[in-house]
Amino acid sequence: MDRIFIKDLVARGIIGVNQWERAVPQEIVISLTMFVDTRSAASSDNVGDTINYSDVSKRALHLAETQKRLTVESLANDLAKMCLEDQRVTKVIVRVEKPGAVRFTKSVGVEIERTQSDYQQ
């Protein structure tokens, strides 16, 4: 399966359980890998036939900057659901990182993998 990816998208939002994390937006780094069949877009050379990564990036930024989540796990799940709203995306890998959140580390975070069936009622 083909993959469309967005790597290291930087958002500024409220995320964390500590009081100081709830007071000031902090950097959140997001990477998305969406599994999509891109053959139609490759044949037509039309962006309308594929996932528009600019639109996905804007939606991901908005979500990360407005949700005010306690955990990166919850934000990652929100982002996975957002990507899978488009039925052409069969699977998504979401990575959410908080740079500098833990002393002596470059970044900490979570990476999750979800499919359409994970969110079907």
Secondary structure, 3 states (H helix, E strand, C coil): CEEEEEEEEEEEECECCCHHHHHCCEEEEEEEEEEECCHHHHHHCCHHHCCCHHHHHHHHHHHHHHCCECCHHHHHHHHHHHHHCCCCCCEEEEEEEEECCCCCCCEEEEEEEEEHHHHCC
